[in-house]
Amino acid sequence: MLEARNLFFCDAKLGPDGGYRDRWVRVEAKPIPFYFPNWPARVAAARLHDFHHIASMKQIGPGKRKSPPGKLRVAARVIMRRAFLTLVRSAPG
């Protein structure tokens, strides 16, 4: 799983840790990019979103679409499903 995530970071040019430890997040908005704080909640959401890319075989960038091995894809889907169910169960009301 970590190998697939590291390949995703490399292909997407996100750095070795995916930008999780960066203080600011850069967003390429044409014509002027902007930055916003990389809060812990955003990092948590980004981690789940990165597994989404691995599970659905999507990569950021033109023409970069790779299929991870079947076991990795299944493991990523299981993690996403468990995270979603945990979120639903913890919702108030």
PDB file of N, CA, C and O in Angstrom, chain B, residues numbered from 101:
ATOM      1  N   MET B 101       0.823  -1.182   0.000  1.00  0.00           N
ATOM      2  CA  MET B 101       0.000   0.000   0.000  1.00  0.00           C
ATOM      3  C   MET B 101       0.872   1.251   0.000  1.00  0.00           C
ATOM      4  O   MET B 101       0.614   2.202  -0.738  1.00  0.00           O
ATOM      5  N   LEU B 102       1.904   1.238   0.835  1.00  0.00           N
ATOM      6  CA  LEU B 102       2.803   2.395   0.890  1.00  0.00           C
ATOM      7  C   LEU B 102       3.538   2.586  -0.431  1.00  0.00           C
ATOM      8  O   LEU B 102       3.794   3.715  -0.850  1.00  0.00           O
ATOM      9  N   GLU B 103       3.875   1.480  -1.084  1.00  0.00           N
ATOM     10  CA  GLU B 103       4.561   1.578  -2.370  1.00  0.00           C
ATOM     11  C   GLU B 103       3.674   2.265  -3.407  1.00  0.00           C
ATOM     12  O   GLU B 103       4.144   3.121  -4.157  1.00  0.00           O
ATOM     13  N   ALA B 104       2.409   1.899  -3.450  1.00  0.00           N
ATOM     14  CA  ALA B 104       1.477   2.535  -4.395  1.00  0.00           C
ATOM     15  C   ALA B 104       1.308   4.008  -4.071  1.00  0.00           C
ATOM     16  O   ALA B 104       1.245   4.840  -4.976  1.00  0.00           O
ATOM     17  N   ARG B 105       1.235   4.338  -2.780  1.00  0.00           N
ATOM     18  CA  ARG B 105       1.097   5.736  -2.380  1.00  0.00           C
ATOM     19  C   ARG B 105       2.345   6.529  -2.769  1.00  0.00           C
ATOM     20  O   ARG B 105       2.240   7.650  -3.266  1.00  0.00           O
ATOM     21  N   ASN B 106       3.522   5.949  -2.545  1.00  0.00           N
ATOM     22  CA  ASN B 106       4.761   6.632  -2.912  1.00  0.00           C
ATOM     23  C   ASN B 106       4.862   6.848  -4.410  1.00  0.00           C
ATOM     24  O   ASN B 106       5.343   7.892  -4.852  1.00  0.00           O
ATOM     25  N   LEU B 107       4.417   5.881  -5.199  1.00  0.00           N
ATOM     26  CA  LEU B 107       4.394   6.059  -6.655  1.00  0.00           C
ATOM     27  C   LEU B 107       3.436   7.179  -7.046  1.00  0.00           C
ATOM     28  O   LEU B 107       3.730   7.964  -7.947  1.00  0.00           O
ATOM     29  N   PHE B 108       2.303   7.253  -6.377  1.00  0.00           N
ATOM     30  CA  PHE B 108       1.348   8.336  -6.638  1.00  0.00           C
ATOM     31  C   PHE B 108       1.982   9.690  -6.342  1.00  0.00           C
ATOM     32  O   PHE B 108       1.871  10.617  -7.143  1.00  0.00           O
ATOM     33  N   PHE B 109       2.651   9.807  -5.186  1.00  0.00           N
ATOM     34  CA  PHE B 109       3.308  11.067  -4.832  1.00  0.00           C
ATOM     35  C   PHE B 109       4.348  11.454  -5.877  1.00  0.00           C
ATOM     36  O   PHE B 109       4.448  12.618  -6.265  1.00  0.00           O
ATOM     37  N   CYS B 110       5.122  10.471  -6.329  1.00  0.00           N
ATOM     38  CA  CYS B 110       6.166  10.732  -7.327  1.00  0.00           C
ATOM     39  C   CYS B 110       5.553  11.179  -8.649  1.00  0.00           C
ATOM     40  O   CYS B 110       5.993  12.171  -9.230  1.00  0.00           O
ATOM     41  N   ASP B 111       4.548  10.463  -9.128  1.00  0.00           N
ATOM     42  CA  ASP B 111       3.892  10.808 -10.401  1.00  0.00           C
ATOM     43  C   ASP B 111       3.226  12.176 -10.344  1.00  0.00           C
ATOM     44  O   ASP B 111       3.237  12.914 -11.329  1.00  0.00           O
ATOM     45  N   ALA B 112       2.646  12.517  -9.198  1.00  0.00           N
ATOM     46  CA  ALA B 112       1.926  13.779  -9.058  1.00  0.00           C
ATOM     47  C   ALA B 112       2.843  14.932  -8.649  1.00  0.00           C
ATOM     48  O   ALA B 112       2.400  16.073  -8.515  1.00  0.00           O
ATOM     49  N   LYS B 113       4.140  14.617  -8.451  1.00  0.00           N
ATOM     50  CA  LYS B 113       5.128  15.632  -8.049  1.00  0.00           C
ATOM     51  C   LYS B 113       4.723  16.327  -6.752  1.00  0.00           C
ATOM     52  O   LYS B 113       4.776  17.552  -6.644  1.00  0.00           O
ATOM     53  N   LEU B 114       4.317  15.517  -5.769  1.00  0.00           N
ATOM     54  CA  LEU B 114       3.881  16.041  -4.478  1.00  0.00           C
ATOM     55  C   LEU B 114       4.965  15.984  -3.412  1.00  0.00           C
ATOM     56  O   LEU B 114       4.735  16.416  -2.283  1.00  0.00           O
ATOM     57  N   GLY B 115       6.129  15.468  -3.741  1.00  0.00           N
ATOM     58  CA  GLY B 115       7.191  15.333  -2.758  1.00  0.00           C
ATOM     59  C   GLY B 115       7.109  13.994  -2.058  1.00  0.00           C
ATOM     60  O   GLY B 115       6.126  13.270  -2.214  1.00  0.00           O
ATOM     61  N   PRO B 116       8.138  13.655  -1.283  1.00  0.00           N
ATOM     62  CA  PRO B 116       8.183  12.325  -0.654  1.00  0.00           C
ATOM     63  C   PRO B 116       7.090  12.067   0.374  1.00  0.00           C
ATOM     64  O   PRO B 116       6.714  10.917   0.598  1.00  0.00           O
ATOM     65  N   ASP B 117       6.573  13.123   1.005  1.00  0.00           N
ATOM     66  CA  ASP B 117       5.521  12.910   2.008  1.00  0.00           C
ATOM     67  C   ASP B 117       4.157  13.395   1.522  1.00  0.00           C
ATOM     68  O   ASP B 117       3.217  13.466   2.313  1.00  0.00           O
ATOM     69  N   GLY B 118       4.034  13.725   0.261  1.00  0.00           N
ATOM     70  CA  GLY B 118       2.759  14.156  -0.302  1.00  0.00           C
ATOM     71  C   GLY B 118       2.349  15.561   0.090  1.00  0.00           C
ATOM     72  O   GLY B 118       1.221  15.979  -0.171  1.00  0.00           O
ATOM     73  N   GLY B 119       3.261  16.292   0.717  1.00  0.00           N
ATOM     74  CA  GLY B 119       2.931  17.648   1.139  1.00  0.00           C
ATOM     75  C   GLY B 119       2.184  17.705   2.454  1.00  0.00           C
ATOM     76  O   GLY B 119       1.691  18.766   2.839  1.00  0.00           O
ATOM     77  N   TYR B 120       2.090  16.576   3.156  1.00  0.00           N
ATOM     78  CA  TYR B 120       1.349  16.535   4.418  1.00  0.00           C
ATOM     79  C   TYR B 120       1.965  17.444   5.483  1.00  0.00           C
ATOM     80  O   TYR B 120       1.251  17.991   6.324  1.00  0.00           O
ATOM     81  N   ARG B 121       3.288  17.604   5.447  1.00  0.00           N
ATOM     82  CA  ARG B 121       3.955  18.410   6.467  1.00  0.00           C
ATOM     83  C   ARG B 121       4.157  19.864   6.048  1.00  0.00           C
ATOM     84  O   ARG B 121       4.651  20.672   6.835  1.00  0.00           O
ATOM     85  N   ASP B 122       3.782  20.201   4.822  1.00  0.00           N
ATOM     86  CA  ASP B 122       3.931  21.583   4.369  1.00  0.00           C
ATOM     87  C   ASP B 122       3.053  22.503   5.207  1.00  0.00           C
ATOM     88  O   ASP B 122       1.963  22.123   5.635  1.00  0.00           O
ATOM     89  N   ARG B 123       3.537  23.702   5.432  1.00  0.00           N
ATOM     90  CA  ARG B 123       2.759  24.654   6.221  1.00  0.00           C
ATOM     91  C   ARG B 123       1.625  25.259   5.400  1.00  0.00           C
ATOM     92  O   ARG B 123       0.559  25.557   5.937  1.00  0.00           O
ATOM     93  N   TRP B 124       1.851  25.438   4.109  1.00  0.00           N
ATOM     94  CA  TRP B 124       0.866  26.051   3.214  1.00  0.00           C
ATOM     95  C   TRP B 124       0.622  25.142   2.017  1.00  0.00           C
ATOM     96  O   TRP B 124       1.512  24.396   1.607  1.00  0.00           O
ATOM     97  N   VAL B 125      -0.581  25.204   1.456  1.00  0.00           N
ATOM     98  CA  VAL B 125      -0.966  24.442   0.274  1.00  0.00           C
ATOM     99  C   VAL B 125      -1.114  25.421  -0.887  1.00  0.00           C
ATOM    100  O   VAL B 125      -1.805  26.433  -0.774  1.00  0.00           O
ATOM    101  N   ARG B 126      -0.461  25.111  -1.995  1.00  0.00           N
ATOM    102  CA  ARG B 126      -0.548  25.969  -3.178  1.00  0.00           C
ATOM    103  C   ARG B 126      -1.633  25.426  -4.108  1.00  0.00           C
ATOM    104  O   ARG B 126      -1.671  24.231  -4.403  1.00  0.00           O
ATOM    105  N   VAL B 127      -2.497  26.304  -4.557  1.00  0.00           N
ATOM    106  CA  VAL B 127      -3.552  25.950  -5.502  1.00  0.00           C
ATOM    107  C   VAL B 127      -3.305  26.726  -6.789  1.00  0.00           C
ATOM    108  O   VAL B 127      -3.215  27.953  -6.781  1.00  0.00           O
ATOM    109  N   GLU B 128      -3.196  25.992  -7.895  1.00  0.00           N
ATOM    110  CA  GLU B 128      -2.939  26.621  -9.195  1.00  0.00           C
ATOM    111  C   GLU B 128      -4.246  27.146  -9.771  1.00  0.00           C
ATOM    112  O   GLU B 128      -4.951  26.433 -10.485  1.00  0.00           O
ATOM    113  N   ALA B 129      -4.561  28.383  -9.460  1.00  0.00           N
ATOM    114  CA  ALA B 129      -5.754  29.033 -10.003  1.00  0.00           C
ATOM    115  C   ALA B 129      -5.277  30.049 -11.041  1.00  0.00           C
ATOM    116  O   ALA B 129      -4.513  30.958 -10.718  1.00  0.00           O
ATOM    117  N   LYS B 130      -5.714  29.897 -12.249  1.00  0.00           N
ATOM    118  CA  LYS B 130      -5.288  30.810 -13.315  1.00  0.00           C
ATOM    119  C   LYS B 130      -5.997  32.139 -13.169  1.00  0.00           C
ATOM    120  O   LYS B 130      -7.198  32.128 -12.897  1.00  0.00           O
ATOM    121  N   PRO B 131      -5.372  33.251 -13.324  1.00  0.00           N
ATOM    122  CA  PRO B 131      -3.969  33.437 -13.689  1.00  0.00           C
ATOM    123  C   PRO B 131      -3.030  33.498 -12.489  1.00  0.00           C
ATOM    124  O   PRO B 131      -1.814  33.466 -12.673  1.00  0.00           O
ATOM    125  N   ILE B 132      -3.555  33.584 -11.268  1.00  0.00           N
ATOM    126  CA  ILE B 132      -2.698  33.748 -10.094  1.00  0.00           C
ATOM    127  C   ILE B 132      -2.932  32.603  -9.115  1.00  0.00           C
ATOM    128  O   ILE B 132      -4.065  32.371  -8.694  1.00  0.00           O
ATOM    129  N   PRO B 133      -1.868  31.883  -8.750  1.00  0.00           N
ATOM    130  CA  PRO B 133      -2.034  30.825  -7.734  1.00  0.00           C
ATOM    131  C   PRO B 133      -2.262  31.447  -6.360  1.00  0.00           C
ATOM    132  O   PRO B 133      -1.853  32.581  -6.107  1.00  0.00           O
ATOM    133  N   PHE B 134      -2.915  30.700  -5.478  1.00  0.00           N
ATOM    134  CA  PHE B 134      -3.096  31.188  -4.113  1.00  0.00           C
ATOM    135  C   PHE B 134      -2.737  30.088  -3.127  1.00  0.00           C
ATOM    136  O   PHE B 134      -2.636  28.917  -3.492  1.00  0.00           O
ATOM    137  N   TYR B 135      -2.550  30.476  -1.887  1.00  0.00           N
ATOM    138  CA  TYR B 135      -2.140  29.563  -0.825  1.00  0.00           C
ATOM    139  C   TYR B 135      -3.153  29.599   0.311  1.00  0.00           C
ATOM    140  O   TYR B 135      -3.801  30.617   0.552  1.00  0.00           O
ATOM    141  N   PHE B 136      -3.279  28.464   1.008  1.00  0.00           N
ATOM    142  CA  PHE B 136      -4.089  28.431   2.219  1.00  0.00           C
ATOM    143  C   PHE B 136      -3.403  27.519   3.231  1.00  0.00           C
ATOM    144  O   PHE B 136      -2.606  26.665   2.843  1.00  0.00           O
ATOM    145  N   PRO B 137      -3.699  27.682   4.528  1.00  0.00           N
ATOM    146  CA  PRO B 137      -3.018  26.885   5.562  1.00  0.00           C
ATOM    147  C   PRO B 137      -3.307  25.394   5.423  1.00  0.00           C
ATOM    148  O   PRO B 137      -4.414  24.984   5.074  1.00  0.00           O
ATOM    149  N   ASN B 138      -2.297  24.608   5.701  1.00  0.00           N
ATOM    150  CA  ASN B 138      -2.409  23.153   5.639  1.00  0.00           C
ATOM    151  C   ASN B 138      -2.792  22.630   7.024  1.00  0.00           C
ATOM    152  O   ASN B 138      -1.975  22.024   7.717  1.00  0.00           O
ATOM    153  N   TRP B 139      -4.036  22.872   7.413  1.00  0.00           N
ATOM    154  CA  TRP B 139      -4.527  22.494   8.735  1.00  0.00           C
ATOM    155  C   TRP B 139      -4.604  20.980   8.892  1.00  0.00           C
ATOM    156  O   TRP B 139      -4.694  20.264   7.894  1.00  0.00           O
ATOM    157  N   PRO B 140      -4.572  20.478  10.135  1.00  0.00           N
ATOM    158  CA  PRO B 140      -4.655  19.033  10.370  1.00  0.00           C
ATOM    159  C   PRO B 140      -5.895  18.383   9.735  1.00  0.00           C
ATOM    160  O   PRO B 140      -5.817  17.254   9.249  1.00  0.00           O
ATOM    161  N   ALA B 141      -7.019  19.076   9.737  1.00  0.00           N
ATOM    162  CA  ALA B 141      -8.234  18.515   9.124  1.00  0.00           C
ATOM    163  C   ALA B 141      -8.044  18.342   7.618  1.00  0.00           C
ATOM    164  O   ALA B 141      -8.512  17.359   7.042  1.00  0.00           O
ATOM    165  N   ARG B 142      -7.363  19.289   6.982  1.00  0.00           N
ATOM    166  CA  ARG B 142      -7.105  19.192   5.546  1.00  0.00           C
ATOM    167  C   ARG B 142      -6.156  18.029   5.257  1.00  0.00           C
ATOM    168  O   ARG B 142      -6.334  17.314   4.271  1.00  0.00           O
ATOM    169  N   VAL B 143      -5.152  17.837   6.109  1.00  0.00           N
ATOM    170  CA  VAL B 143      -4.206  16.734   5.932  1.00  0.00           C
ATOM    171  C   VAL B 143      -4.944  15.400   6.049  1.00  0.00           C
ATOM    172  O   VAL B 143      -4.712  14.494   5.249  1.00  0.00           O
ATOM    173  N   ALA B 144      -5.829  15.274   7.037  1.00  0.00           N
ATOM    174  CA  ALA B 144      -6.604  14.032   7.208  1.00  0.00           C
ATOM    175  C   ALA B 144      -7.461  13.757   5.978  1.00  0.00           C
ATOM    176  O   ALA B 144      -7.538  12.619   5.516  1.00  0.00           O
ATOM    177  N   ALA B 145      -8.098  14.786   5.453  1.00  0.00           N
ATOM    178  CA  ALA B 145      -8.920  14.615   4.249  1.00  0.00           C
ATOM    179  C   ALA B 145      -8.049  14.268   3.047  1.00  0.00           C
ATOM    180  O   ALA B 145      -8.436  13.445   2.217  1.00  0.00           O
ATOM    181  N   ALA B 146      -6.881  14.887   2.949  1.00  0.00           N
ATOM    182  CA  ALA B 146      -5.982  14.615   1.823  1.00  0.00           C
ATOM    183  C   ALA B 146      -5.485  13.170   1.848  1.00  0.00           C
ATOM    184  O   ALA B 146      -5.342  12.542   0.799  1.00  0.00           O
ATOM    185  N   ARG B 147      -5.223  12.646   3.043  1.00  0.00           N
ATOM    186  CA  ARG B 147      -4.776  11.247   3.143  1.00  0.00           C
ATOM    187  C   ARG B 147      -5.845  10.293   2.589  1.00  0.00           C
ATOM    188  O   ARG B 147      -5.524   9.371   1.839  1.00  0.00           O
ATOM    189  N   LEU B 148      -7.090  10.509   2.950  1.00  0.00           N
ATOM    190  CA  LEU B 148      -8.163   9.663   2.413  1.00  0.00           C
ATOM    191  C   LEU B 148      -8.315   9.869   0.909  1.00  0.00           C
ATOM    192  O   LEU B 148      -8.536   8.916   0.163  1.00  0.00           O
ATOM    193  N   HIS B 149      -8.195  11.120   0.473  1.00  0.00           N
ATOM    194  CA  HIS B 149      -8.339  11.416  -0.945  1.00  0.00           C
ATOM    195  C   HIS B 149      -7.220  10.752  -1.754  1.00  0.00           C
ATOM    196  O   HIS B 149      -7.454  10.288  -2.870  1.00  0.00           O
ATOM    197  N   ASP B 150      -6.013  10.707  -1.198  1.00  0.00           N
ATOM    198  CA  ASP B 150      -4.911  10.043  -1.891  1.00  0.00           C
ATOM    199  C   ASP B 150      -5.197   8.552  -2.070  1.00  0.00           C
ATOM    200  O   ASP B 150      -4.904   7.989  -3.124  1.00  0.00           O
ATOM    201  N   PHE B 151      -5.764   7.913  -1.051  1.00  0.00           N
ATOM    202  CA  PHE B 151      -6.127   6.497  -1.191  1.00  0.00           C
ATOM    203  C   PHE B 151      -7.229   6.329  -2.240  1.00  0.00           C
ATOM    204  O   PHE B 151      -7.284   5.306  -2.922  1.00  0.00           O
ATOM    205  N   HIS B 152      -8.090   7.310  -2.368  1.00  0.00           N
ATOM    206  CA  HIS B 152      -9.111   7.282  -3.418  1.00  0.00           C
ATOM    207  C   HIS B 152      -8.444   7.215  -4.791  1.00  0.00           C
ATOM    208  O   HIS B 152      -8.873   6.446  -5.651  1.00  0.00           O
ATOM    209  N   HIS B 153      -7.401   8.014  -5.000  1.00  0.00           N
ATOM    210  CA  HIS B 153      -6.695   7.994  -6.282  1.00  0.00           C
ATOM    211  C   HIS B 153      -6.088   6.625  -6.550  1.00  0.00           C
ATOM    212  O   HIS B 153      -6.133   6.129  -7.676  1.00  0.00           O
ATOM    213  N   ILE B 154      -5.520   6.015  -5.516  1.00  0.00           N
ATOM    214  CA  ILE B 154      -4.920   4.694  -5.687  1.00  0.00           C
ATOM    215  C   ILE B 154      -6.004   3.658  -5.988  1.00  0.00           C
ATOM    216  O   ILE B 154      -5.849   2.831  -6.887  1.00  0.00           O
ATOM    217  N   ALA B 155      -7.099   3.709  -5.232  1.00  0.00           N
ATOM    218  CA  ALA B 155      -8.166   2.715  -5.400  1.00  0.00           C
ATOM    219  C   ALA B 155      -8.858   2.831  -6.742  1.00  0.00           C
ATOM    220  O   ALA B 155      -9.253   1.822  -7.326  1.00  0.00           O
ATOM    221  N   SER B 156      -9.009   4.046  -7.238  1.00  0.00           N
ATOM    222  CA  SER B 156      -9.733   4.225  -8.503  1.00  0.00           C
ATOM    223  C   SER B 156      -8.792   4.361  -9.690  1.00  0.00           C
ATOM    224  O   SER B 156      -9.229   4.658 -10.802  1.00  0.00           O
ATOM    225  N   MET B 157      -7.512   4.146  -9.460  1.00  0.00           N
ATOM    226  CA  MET B 157      -6.497   4.172 -10.513  1.00  0.00           C
ATOM    227  C   MET B 157      -6.367   5.535 -11.185  1.00  0.00           C
ATOM    228  O   MET B 157      -5.986   5.612 -12.353  1.00  0.00           O
ATOM    229  N   LYS B 158      -6.675   6.601 -10.471  1.00  0.00           N
ATOM    230  CA  LYS B 158      -6.550   7.933 -11.054  1.00  0.00           C
ATOM    231  C   LYS B 158      -5.253   8.567 -10.582  1.00  0.00           C
ATOM    232  O   LYS B 158      -4.854   8.413  -9.427  1.00  0.00           O
ATOM    233  N   GLN B 159      -4.607   9.272 -11.479  1.00  0.00           N
ATOM    234  CA  GLN B 159      -3.394   9.996 -11.153  1.00  0.00           C
ATOM    235  C   GLN B 159      -3.576  11.436 -11.595  1.00  0.00           C
ATOM    236  O   GLN B 159      -4.318  11.710 -12.538  1.00  0.00           O
ATOM    237  N   ILE B 160      -2.907  12.351 -10.924  1.00  0.00           N
ATOM    238  CA  ILE B 160      -2.961  13.748 -11.322  1.00  0.00           C
ATOM    239  C   ILE B 160      -1.956  13.956 -12.452  1.00  0.00           C
ATOM    240  O   ILE B 160      -0.830  13.462 -12.388  1.00  0.00           O
ATOM    241  N   GLY B 161      -2.356  14.671 -13.459  1.00  0.00           N
ATOM    242  CA  GLY B 161      -1.448  14.989 -14.551  1.00  0.00           C
ATOM    243  C   GLY B 161      -1.927  14.390 -15.849  1.00  0.00           C
ATOM    244  O   GLY B 161      -2.628  13.378 -15.856  1.00  0.00           O
ATOM    245  N   PRO B 162      -1.551  15.012 -16.947  1.00  0.00           N
ATOM    246  CA  PRO B 162      -1.986  14.531 -18.257  1.00  0.00           C
ATOM    247  C   PRO B 162      -1.371  13.183 -18.602  1.00  0.00           C
ATOM    248  O   PRO B 162      -0.155  13.004 -18.523  1.00  0.00           O
ATOM    249  N   GLY B 163      -2.212  12.246 -18.979  1.00  0.00           N
ATOM    250  CA  GLY B 163      -1.750  10.949 -19.446  1.00  0.00           C
ATOM    251  C   GLY B 163      -1.183  10.044 -18.373  1.00  0.00           C
ATOM    252  O   GLY B 163      -0.604   9.006 -18.694  1.00  0.00           O
ATOM    253  N   LYS B 164      -1.330  10.398 -17.126  1.00  0.00           N
ATOM    254  CA  LYS B 164      -0.783   9.578 -16.053  1.00  0.00           C
ATOM    255  C   LYS B 164      -1.907   8.802 -15.399  1.00  0.00           C
ATOM    256  O   LYS B 164      -2.570   9.285 -14.481  1.00  0.00           O
ATOM    257  N   ARG B 165      -2.105   7.604 -15.884  1.00  0.00           N
ATOM    258  CA  ARG B 165      -3.156   6.749 -15.338  1.00  0.00           C
ATOM    259  C   ARG B 165      -2.572   5.358 -15.212  1.00  0.00           C
ATOM    260  O   ARG B 165      -2.341   4.671 -16.207  1.00  0.00           O
ATOM    261  N   LYS B 166      -2.338   4.955 -13.987  1.00  0.00           N
ATOM    262  CA  LYS B 166      -1.717   3.663 -13.750  1.00  0.00           C
ATOM    263  C   LYS B 166      -2.635   2.805 -12.899  1.00  0.00           C
ATOM    264  O   LYS B 166      -3.373   3.301 -12.047  1.00  0.00           O
ATOM    265  N   SER B 167      -2.572   1.526 -13.146  1.00  0.00           N
ATOM    266  CA  SER B 167      -3.378   0.591 -12.383  1.00  0.00           C
ATOM    267  C   SER B 167      -2.496  -0.102 -11.355  1.00  0.00           C
ATOM    268  O   SER B 167      -1.586  -0.843 -11.727  1.00  0.00           O
ATOM    269  N   PRO B 168      -2.748   0.125 -10.065  1.00  0.00           N
ATOM    270  CA  PRO B 168      -1.967  -0.588  -9.054  1.00  0.00           C
ATOM    271  C   PRO B 168      -2.337  -2.067  -9.060  1.00  0.00           C
ATOM    272  O   PRO B 168      -3.406  -2.435  -9.546  1.00  0.00           O
ATOM    273  N   PRO B 169      -1.463  -2.917  -8.525  1.00  0.00           N
ATOM    274  CA  PRO B 169      -1.793  -4.345  -8.454  1.00  0.00           C
ATOM    275  C   PRO B 169      -3.118  -4.572  -7.733  1.00  0.00           C
ATOM    276  O   PRO B 169      -3.512  -3.789  -6.869  1.00  0.00           O
ATOM    277  N   GLY B 170      -3.791  -5.645  -8.099  1.00  0.00           N
ATOM    278  CA  GLY B 170      -5.123  -5.936  -7.566  1.00  0.00           C
ATOM    279  C   GLY B 170      -5.224  -5.919  -6.058  1.00  0.00           C
ATOM    280  O   GLY B 170      -6.183  -5.376  -5.510  1.00  0.00           O
ATOM    281  N   LYS B 171      -4.239  -6.511  -5.366  1.00  0.00           N
ATOM    282  CA  LYS B 171      -4.292  -6.559  -3.904  1.00  0.00           C
ATOM    283  C   LYS B 171      -4.230  -5.159  -3.306  1.00  0.00           C
ATOM    284  O   LYS B 171      -4.919  -4.874  -2.326  1.00  0.00           O
ATOM    285  N   LEU B 172      -3.417  -4.288  -3.882  1.00  0.00           N
ATOM    286  CA  LEU B 172      -3.334  -2.916  -3.379  1.00  0.00           C
ATOM    287  C   LEU B 172      -4.644  -2.175  -3.605  1.00  0.00           C
ATOM    288  O   LEU B 172      -5.102  -1.428  -2.740  1.00  0.00           O
ATOM    289  N   ARG B 173      -5.237  -2.386  -4.764  1.00  0.00           N
ATOM    290  CA  ARG B 173      -6.502  -1.717  -5.088  1.00  0.00           C
ATOM    291  C   ARG B 173      -7.593  -2.164  -4.114  1.00  0.00           C
ATOM    292  O   ARG B 173      -8.363  -1.338  -3.625  1.00  0.00           O
ATOM    293  N   VAL B 174      -7.660  -3.451  -3.834  1.00  0.00           N
ATOM    294  CA  VAL B 174      -8.656  -3.987  -2.907  1.00  0.00           C
ATOM    295  C   VAL B 174      -8.409  -3.456  -1.502  1.00  0.00           C
ATOM    296  O   VAL B 174      -9.353  -3.071  -0.812  1.00  0.00           O
ATOM    297  N   ALA B 175      -7.153  -3.432  -1.073  1.00  0.00           N
ATOM    298  CA  ALA B 175      -6.827  -2.928   0.265  1.00  0.00           C
ATOM    299  C   ALA B 175      -7.218  -1.461   0.401  1.00  0.00           C
ATOM    300  O   ALA B 175      -7.746  -1.058   1.437  1.00  0.00           O
ATOM    301  N   ALA B 176      -6.969  -0.664  -0.623  1.00  0.00           N
ATOM    302  CA  ALA B 176      -7.335   0.751  -0.573  1.00  0.00           C
ATOM    303  C   ALA B 176      -8.850   0.908  -0.486  1.00  0.00           C
ATOM    304  O   ALA B 176      -9.339   1.778   0.235  1.00  0.00           O
ATOM    305  N   ARG B 177      -9.585   0.093  -1.198  1.00  0.00           N
ATOM    306  CA  ARG B 177     -11.052   0.170  -1.139  1.00  0.00           C
ATOM    307  C   ARG B 177     -11.575  -0.224   0.241  1.00  0.00           C
ATOM    308  O   ARG B 177     -12.529   0.373   0.740  1.00  0.00           O
ATOM    309  N   VAL B 178     -10.952  -1.224   0.855  1.00  0.00           N
ATOM    310  CA  VAL B 178     -11.363  -1.637   2.198  1.00  0.00           C
ATOM    311  C   VAL B 178     -11.112  -0.507   3.188  1.00  0.00           C
ATOM    312  O   VAL B 178     -11.954  -0.230   4.042  1.00  0.00           O
ATOM    313  N   ILE B 179      -9.964   0.143   3.078  1.00  0.00           N
ATOM    314  CA  ILE B 179      -9.646   1.267   3.967  1.00  0.00           C
ATOM    315  C   ILE B 179     -10.653   2.391   3.778  1.00  0.00           C
ATOM    316  O   ILE B 179     -11.148   2.951   4.757  1.00  0.00           O
ATOM    317  N   MET B 180     -10.962   2.725   2.529  1.00  0.00           N
ATOM    318  CA  MET B 180     -11.920   3.792   2.260  1.00  0.00           C
ATOM    319  C   MET B 180     -13.298   3.438   2.818  1.00  0.00           C
ATOM    320  O   MET B 180     -13.964   4.290   3.406  1.00  0.00           O
ATOM    321  N   ARG B 181     -13.729   2.194   2.640  1.00  0.00           N
ATOM    322  CA  ARG B 181     -15.041   1.767   3.130  1.00  0.00           C
ATOM    323  C   ARG B 181     -15.101   1.853   4.656  1.00  0.00           C
ATOM    324  O   ARG B 181     -16.088   2.328   5.220  1.00  0.00           O
ATOM    325  N   ARG B 182     -14.039   1.392   5.318  1.00  0.00           N
ATOM    326  CA  ARG B 182     -14.010   1.448   6.790  1.00  0.00           C
ATOM    327  C   ARG B 182     -14.004   2.889   7.277  1.00  0.00           C
ATOM    328  O   ARG B 182     -14.680   3.216   8.252  1.00  0.00           O
ATOM    329  N   ALA B 183     -13.252   3.748   6.610  1.00  0.00           N
ATOM    330  CA  ALA B 183     -13.210   5.154   7.015  1.00  0.00           C
ATOM    331  C   ALA B 183     -14.584   5.791   6.854  1.00  0.00           C
ATOM    332  O   ALA B 183     -15.022   6.554   7.715  1.00  0.00           O
ATOM    333  N   PHE B 184     -15.260   5.481   5.759  1.00  0.00           N
ATOM    334  CA  PHE B 184     -16.587   6.027   5.529  1.00  0.00           C
ATOM    335  C   PHE B 184     -17.578   5.543   6.586  1.00  0.00           C
ATOM    336  O   PHE B 184     -18.350   6.335   7.125  1.00  0.00           O
ATOM    337  N   LEU B 185     -17.555   4.237   6.881  1.00  0.00           N
ATOM    338  CA  LEU B 185     -18.467   3.695   7.886  1.00  0.00           C
ATOM    339  C   LEU B 185     -18.198   4.270   9.267  1.00  0.00           C
ATOM    340  O   LEU B 185     -19.130   4.529  10.028  1.00  0.00           O
ATOM    341  N   THR B 186     -16.928   4.470   9.591  1.00  0.00           N
ATOM    342  CA  THR B 186     -16.584   5.099  10.870  1.00  0.00           C
ATOM    343  C   THR B 186     -17.128   6.510  10.930  1.00  0.00           C
ATOM    344  O   THR B 186     -17.662   6.927  11.958  1.00  0.00           O
ATOM    345  N   LEU B 187     -17.001   7.242   9.853  1.00  0.00           N
ATOM    346  CA  LEU B 187     -17.510   8.610   9.789  1.00  0.00           C
ATOM    347  C   LEU B 187     -19.023   8.629   9.950  1.00  0.00           C
ATOM    348  O   LEU B 187     -19.554   9.448  10.699  1.00  0.00           O
ATOM    349  N   VAL B 188     -19.724   7.737   9.256  1.00  0.00           N
ATOM    350  CA  VAL B 188     -21.192   7.684   9.327  1.00  0.00           C
ATOM    351  C   VAL B 188     -21.647   7.327  10.739  1.00  0.00           C
ATOM    352  O   VAL B 188     -22.587   7.923  11.265  1.00  0.00           O
ATOM    353  N   ARG B 189     -20.982   6.362  11.343  1.00  0.00           N
ATOM    354  CA  ARG B 189     -21.366   5.924  12.700  1.00  0.00           C
ATOM    355  C   ARG B 189     -21.129   7.001  13.737  1.00  0.00           C
ATOM    356  O   ARG B 189     -21.834   7.057  14.745  1.00  0.00           O
ATOM    357  N   SER B 190     -20.141   7.864  13.503  1.00  0.00           N
ATOM    358  CA  SER B 190     -19.812   8.886  14.488  1.00  0.00           C
ATOM    359  C   SER B 190     -20.617  10.172  14.295  1.00  0.00           C
ATOM    360  O   SER B 190     -20.497  11.106  15.088  1.00  0.00           O
ATOM    361  N   ALA B 191     -21.428  10.218  13.256  1.00  0.00           N
ATOM    362  CA  ALA B 191     -22.233  11.421  12.996  1.00  0.00           C
ATOM    363  C   ALA B 191     -23.293  11.605  14.086  1.00  0.00           C
ATOM    364  O   ALA B 191     -23.908  10.629  14.515  1.00  0.00           O
ATOM    365  N   PRO B 192     -23.511  12.837  14.535  1.00  0.00           N
ATOM    366  CA  PRO B 192     -24.531  13.055  15.568  1.00  0.00           C
ATOM    367  C   PRO B 192     -25.942  12.820  15.038  1.00  0.00           C
ATOM    368  O   PRO B 192     -26.221  13.023  13.856  1.00  0.00           O
ATOM    369  N   GLY B 193     -26.806  12.398  15.919  1.00  0.00           N
ATOM    370  CA  GLY B 193     -28.217  12.254  15.585  1.00  0.00           C
ATOM    371  C   GLY B 193     -28.541  10.916  15.111  1.00  0.00           C
ATOM    372  O   GLY B 193     -29.696  10.638  14.789  1.00  0.00           O
TER     373      GLY B 193
END
